[in-house]
C-alpha cells in the first residue's frame, strides 16, 4: 500500500508541476500579448507625433517662403526705384563719356597693376 501511495504522490506532484508549467506558459503568453499591444499603441502615437511635426514644419516653411517673397519683392522695387532715379538724373553726354573713360582707366590700372 505504501508503494501505491508513493506512486499517487508522484503522479500528483507531476500533475502539479505540469499545471504550474502550463500556468506559467499562459502568463507568458499574456505578457507577450500585452507587450505587442503596447508596441502597437506606441507606434500609433509615434506616427501621430510625426504627422504633427510634419504639419508644423510645412506651416513654418510656408510662412518663411511668404516672408522671403515679400522681402525679395521689396528689394526689387527699391532697386528699380534707385535705377529709375539714376537714369532720370540729367547728365551731359560728354560728362558721362568722360567719367566712363576715367573709370575704365582706373579699372585697367587696378587689374594690371600698372600706372595710369
Buried (B, 14 or more C-beta within 10 A) or exposed (E): EEEEEEEEEEEEEEEEEEEEEEEEEEEEEEEEEEEEEEEEEEEEEEEEEEEEEEEEEEEEEEEEEEEEEEEEEEEEEEEEEEEEEEEEEEEEEEEEEEEEEEEEEEEEEEEEEEEE
